[in-house]
Amino acid sequence: MMNKRQFLTNMGKAAFTLPFLPYSSVVKEGVPIKSYESKTEDGFWSRIREDYLLKPDYINLENGYYNFIPTPIMMKYIEHLKMVNYEASYYMRTVQWENKASVRDRLAKFVGSTPEELVITRNATESLDLIIGGYPWKKGDEAIYALQDYGSMKDHFELMVKKYSIKTTVVDVPNNPESDEELVAIYEKAITPKTKLMMVSHMINITGQILPIRKILIWRINMEWKFW
């Protein structure tokens, strides 16, 4: 399994050394290459910090609502926009689909999946809504989510209640649990034989609380309970 540090290192290198799409740009602008390798943990994260242009007036802790992108990625994005605008409909009617397939294939290889298993969406909300709204719900099915979960996801679950007459069970995650096992038990108690989908946030967006996802998954595997 790739750890977070290795993932960010690979992404940073990719931004510098590989074009996001296979084309020859008419605009030659970018960011000088600077290594992400560091002998210390603090040095590594300081290097990551240099890729972000941050407004000094405040500290932005709400990057879930608007996730500002690092400068090398932004420059590649702008470069690609300029190229598409330059080629106009010629690009859109000739190679755009080939380029999208190429990105999908390369991304699938990077994350260790097949292209057929991968869908590139605009954001996490769209991704989760595709799952919640795309599940083959039947009347009486049940779903679980937390009171502290992201609002758009909760709204979509309740839309399924109106559309398919399913039942939602809303659990309440305590801010200061005595142990990880307490959190696991909260979700365990909510599950019934009719439960078809359960949403568990790795990090709760309104508090920053990190849930013990690994323990919840291990419990699910040990209980041989299937989400789908």
Secondary structure, DSSP 4 states (H G I P E B T S, - for coil): ---HHHHHHHHHHHHHHS-SSS---S------------SSHHHHHHHHHHT----TTS----TTTS-PPPHHHHHHHHHHHHHHHHHTHHHHHHTHHHHHHHHHHHHHHHHT--GGG----SSHHHHHHHHHHHS---TT-EEEEETTS-HHHHHHHHHHHHHH--EEEEE---SS-S-HHHHHHHHHHH--TTEEEE---SB-TTT-PBP-HHHHHHHHHHTT----
